[in-house]
Amino acid sequence: MISGLIVLLTDFGDSDIYVGVMKGVIKTIHPRAEFVDITHNIEPQNVRQAAFALFNAYRYFPPGTIFLVVVDPGVGSTRKPIAVQASSHTFIAPDNGVLSYVLSELEGIRIVELSNAVYQLYPPSNTFHGRDIFAPAAAHIAVGTPLERLGPFVERIFKLPVPHLRLEGNRVSGQVIHIDHFGNVMTNIGRLDWLTPTQLRLEPRITELSTPMLMETAHATVAINEQSITDFFQSYGLAPRGSAFALVDSNGNLEIAVNQGSAAQQLQITIDDRVELQIGQA
C-alpha cells in the first residue's frame, strides 16, 4: 500500500535550492504528491544523526509513507542508491547506513539498487543524486511503480556500528547523539519510562543490551564533560530557571537541558561527547 505521502529528511539546510528542486522533480512525475519535511538541518554529512532522527520519527507517519532520506557524503562514489520496503513503509536513501536503526525493528524487508535509468533523470550528475536518482524513485513508487522495476534486489546493505552504549554494574555509558534548536542535548541512553515521579525504568535500545533496570532519580547522577547533574524532572517547567537537569525526551531517551537556556552552550557539549548515567550509589 502506497499513500502518496513523501517525507523528506536531508542535511541540505533551508538557504539553497536543493530541497525545492527535488520537490519539483517529484511534482513533475507525480503532480498530486504530498510532502512532509521532517528536517533539512541535519549536520552536514552526519549520517548517524540522520539515522537517529529517522528512527525517532518514522513511526508517527501513516502506512504507505515513502521516506526520502538524502544525507550522502559518498555521493558520486561506489556506494549504492537503494530503495527499501519494510513493514508498511518505503525508504529511499544512499546505502551508507542511514537506514540502519529504523530497519532494526521492521520486518518483511525488500531492498533494490536504484540502477534502472528509465526511472532516473538522464544523465544523473555526480553531485546531486537527490535530484537525479532519489527524488524520481520516490515519485515513481508513489504513483505505483513496483519496487522491482527500479533495479535488482540486493541481499545486504551497509549498517552503522551500534552506538556506544555500555552497561557496567550500575553505570550506563553512552554518547550525545543530537542537539536540538533549543540547545537540548539528546543521548542514546534509553528507552526510559517514568514509573512514578521519582522512579524510572531503563530499557536500552539500538544496542545489544536488553536488561531493564530500575532507578530512583534521587540516587542517580548524569556526568558529562567532568560535570555532574543530579536533578531529574519530568518536564522543563518544573526545573529552576537557568539550571541544568536531566529528563526523558519525547522519544524515551535521556536528555540534558537547561530551563529557558541552552544546555549545549552552558555545559559546552558537542555531538559524540561521552555521557554516563550512574544509577544508585557509586
N, C-alpha and C positions, 0 to 999 in steps of 0.2 A: 504494500500500500504506500503510495506517494501522496503527500499532502499538497505539494506545490510550494510549501514554505521553505525558503533558503535562508539559512542562518550563517552569518559571516563572522569570522574571528581571524584577525590579522595583526601584524606589527607595523602596518602602513601609516599609522597616525591619521590626523584629520586635516593636514595642511597641503597635501598633494592630491593628485588626480587619480591615484591608483584604485581606490575603492569605488569611486564613481564610474571609472571606466569598466571595471569588472561588472558592475550592475548594468551598465549599458550593453555589454556583450550578452548578458543573460536575458535582458529585456528584448533584444533583437531576435533571439531564438525563441523565447517564451514570454510574449508580451504580458501575460497575466501573472507572471511570477510575483510572489510576495517576499519581502525581505525583513529580517530582524538582524540588527547589529549587536552582537554580544559586546565586543570592544575591538578597537583598532589601535589600542595603546599598549599592547604587549611590548615589553622591552625589545628593541631591535635584536633579531636573531635568537631570542630566548625561547628555545623550543620547549624546555621543561615548564616554564611559566605558562606557555600556551596550552600544554598538555594538562596542567593542573586546572586552568581556567575552564577548559572544555569538560573535564571530569566533573567539576562542580556545577556546570550549567546545563549539560545536555538533558538531564532527567526532567527538566521543567518544560520541555517542548513536546508538542503532540506527536503521536505515532505518524510515521511517514515523513518527518522532517529531514531535510538534506542539510548537513553541516559542511560548509566550505571553509576550510582552515588553511590559511596561507601564512605560515611563518617558516621561511625557506632559505636558510643561509647557504644551502647547497644547490641553489638554482643554477642550471646550466652544467651541473656535474653529472656523475653517473647515478645519483640517487633516482629512484623511480617515482613518477607521479602515480598515485593509486586512488582507487575508489573502493570503499568497503561497505557492504551491507551487513548489519548485525542487529539482531532482535528486530525492532521496528524502525530503525533509523538507517540513514546512509551518510557516510563520511567521505569527503574528498579532500585529499591532502598530499603533501610530499611524504615519501617513505623515509622519514627521519626520526621517528619515534614519537611524533606529536600525538598519535592516537594510542599510545601505549596504555595509559591509565584507563581511558574510557573502555577500551576493548577488554581490559582485565576483568570486567564484571558483566560482559554481554555474551550472548550465545548466538549460535547459527551464523558464524562469521564466514562471509564470502568476499574474496579480495581479487580485484583485477588490476593489471597495469594499464594505465591510460596511454595506449600506444596507437590506437586507430585514428589515423589522420583525418578521416571523414568527420570525426566529432571534435575537431580542433580548428582554431584559426590557422591559416596557412600563409606563409611558413611561420611556425612558432619561433619567437625570439629566444635568445639565450638568457635573457634577464628578466622576463615578465611572464612566467608560466601561469601566474594567477589570471591574467587576461586571456592567454592563448590556449591553455590546456585545462586548468581547473574550472574556470567560470563556464566555458562551453560544456564541460562534462556535467556540471551541476544543472545547467539549463536542459540538456538533453534527457537526463534522468528525470527531471521534474515534469517533462512532457510525456514520459512513459517509455523511454528507450530502455530496453533490458540491459542490465549490467554487463552481460557477456559480450555485447556488441562493442563496448568501449575498448576491449583488449583482452588478452589471455588471462586466465586465472593464475594466481600465484599462491604458493603454499605458506611462505614465510615473509614477514616484514621485519624491519628493524625495530628493536624495543629499547627504550631508555633503561639505564640501570635503575634498580629500586632506590628511591630517595633514601638518603642516610637516616635511618631510624633504628636505634639500638635500645634494648632493654637490659639493664644491668642492675639486678636487685630491685631497689625501689627508686631507680633513676631511669628516666627515658631521655635519650639524647636524639635530637632531630636538627632541623635547619629551617631557616627562613625561606619560604617559597614564593612569597608575594608581598608587596607593599602597595596599598591602595592609594587613591587620590587624597585621602584624608591623613595619610601617614600611619594608618593602622597596619600592624605587622602580622601577617598570617604565617603560620608554621605548618609543617607536615605532621605535627603530633595530633593525632585524632584517630577514630572518631570519639568525641567527648559528648556525654549526655548528662544534664543535671538530673539527679535523683531527688535531691532536696536543695534548699537554698545554700547548703553548706557541704554537699556531697556530690561528687562527680564519678561517673563510670567511664573508663578509658578502654576503647576497643581499637587497637592500631589498624590503620587502613593503608592501602597501597604499599604493603610490606608483607614480608613473610611471617611477621609476628601475629599471633592470633589470641593470646591470653588476655582476657578482660581483667582490668584492675579497678579497684575502688579507691577513692582518695577523699580525704577530708580537707577542704580548702584551708582550714585553719592551720594545717600542718604541711602545707605544700609551698614550694618555692620555685620560681622560674628564674634561671640565671642566663644572662646574655651579655656579652662584652664586659665581663667582670662586674656586672651589676646584678643585684638580686631584687626580684619583685615578689612580694609576699601577699599582696592584696588581690583577691578574686571577687569579681562582681558579675551579676547576671546581665547587666546592661550598662551602657555608657553613663547614663544619667545618675546612676547610683554611686559613682566614684566621685571623690572630691575633685573640683576643677583644677587642672594642671598636674594631676598626679598620674603616675604610671601604674597600670594594673593589668591583670590577666583576665580574660573572659573566653567564652566559647563563641566562635563566629557562627554565622548563619548556615555554614556547611559542616559544622561539628568539629572544626579544628581549633587548636589552641591559638589564641590571638593575644597580642600585646598592644595596648592602646594607651592614650593619654586623653582624659576627658577635656574636650574643646582644645586639643592640641595635637601635635604630630609626634607619635612615639618614635618614628624613624629618625626625625631630626633631634629630638630631645635625648635619645639614647644612642644616637649615631649608629643606627642599624642599617645594614645593606642586605641584599639578596644573598643567600647561601651562608649567612652567619650561623654559627652553631648556637643552638639553644638547648637548655637542659631543664627538664621538669623533675624536681625532687618530690617524691611522694612520701610523706611522713618524715620522721627524724633521720638525719644523715648518719 
